[in-house]
Amino acid sequence: MKSIRNIQAKLPLELVFWFSASVGVMFIEPHTAHHFTICPLSLAGIEWCPGCGLGRSMKLFALGEFRESFQMHPMGAFAWAVIPYRMFEIIKQLKSRLNYG
């Protein structure tokens, strides 16, 4: 039990978030008209949101549907570049911290 707590204390929450989000994006069905959302603007009935469609755009990009991805949200491909880079940086920092301090 103590070792699990040690792992939890050393595991960065941001890394867990980005990894979970990346895996979650792969389970999105982008072609359905209605989808589950946690967007507070969408839930409030406001139709415009700068982030809505990003997850579906990322999924479309992962499927190779680049045009549809860009039409869904122009930042979908950029997100696939930034998120893995950030995860790599966190892992690199984690490895250096575990080895030296």
C-alpha positions in Angstrom: 0.0 0.0 0.0 2.9 2.3 0.8 4.5 1.7 -2.6 1.2 2.7 -4.4 1.1 5.9 -2.5 4.8 6.6 -3.4 3.9 6.0 -7.1 0.9 8.3 -6.8 3.0 11.0 -5.2 5.7 10.9 -7.9 3.3 10.6 -10.9 2.5 14.0 -12.3 -1.2 14.7 -12.5 -0.7 16.6 -15.8 0.8 13.6 -17.4 -2.1 11.4 -16.3 -4.6 14.0 -17.6 -3.0 14.3 -21.1 -2.6 10.5 -21.4 -6.2 9.9 -20.3 -7.4 12.7 -22.7 -5.5 11.2 -25.6 -6.9 7.8 -24.9 -10.4 9.3 -24.5 -10.1 11.0 -27.9 -9.6 7.6 -29.5 -13.0 6.5 -28.2 -14.9 9.4 -29.7 -17.3 8.7 -32.6 -16.9 11.9 -34.7 -19.6 11.2 -37.3 -22.6 11.1 -35.0 -24.9 14.1 -34.9 -25.4 14.1 -31.2 -22.5 13.4 -28.8 -21.8 13.5 -25.1 -20.3 16.9 -24.0 -18.9 18.4 -20.8 -18.7 21.8 -22.4 -20.3 24.3 -20.0 -21.2 26.7 -22.8 -22.9 24.0 -24.8 -24.7 22.8 -21.7 -25.9 26.4 -21.1 -27.3 26.5 -24.6 -24.7 28.8 -26.2 -23.8 27.4 -29.6 -20.4 29.0 -30.1 -17.4 27.6 -28.1 -13.7 27.9 -29.1 -13.0 24.4 -27.9 -16.0 22.4 -29.1 -15.2 20.1 -31.9 -11.5 19.8 -31.0 -11.8 16.2 -29.7 -13.7 15.1 -32.8 -11.2 16.9 -35.0 -8.4 15.1 -33.3 -10.1 11.8 -33.9 -10.7 12.6 -37.5 -7.1 13.5 -37.9 -6.0 10.2 -36.3 -8.3 8.4 -38.8 -6.6 10.2 -41.7 -9.6 12.3 -42.6 -7.5 15.5 -42.7 -10.0 17.8 -44.5 -12.9 16.8 -42.3 -10.6 17.3 -39.3 -9.7 20.8 -40.4 -13.3 21.7 -41.1 -14.4 20.4 -37.7 -11.7 22.4 -35.8 -8.6 23.9 -37.3 -6.5 23.2 -34.2 -7.0 19.4 -34.2 -3.8 18.6 -35.9 -1.9 21.2 -33.9 -3.2 19.5 -30.7 -1.8 16.2 -31.8 1.6 17.9 -32.1 1.5 19.8 -28.8 0.0 17.2 -26.5 2.5 14.3 -27.2 5.3 16.9 -27.0 4.1 18.0 -23.6 3.8 14.4 -22.4 7.4 13.8 -23.6 8.6 16.8 -21.7 6.9 15.7 -18.5 8.4 12.2 -18.8 11.8 13.7 -19.5 11.5 15.9 -16.4 10.2 13.0 -14.3 13.1 10.8 -15.4 15.7 13.5 -14.5 14.0 14.1 -11.2 14.0 10.4 -10.3 17.6 10.0 -11.2 19.0 13.1 -9.6 16.8 14.3 -6.9 
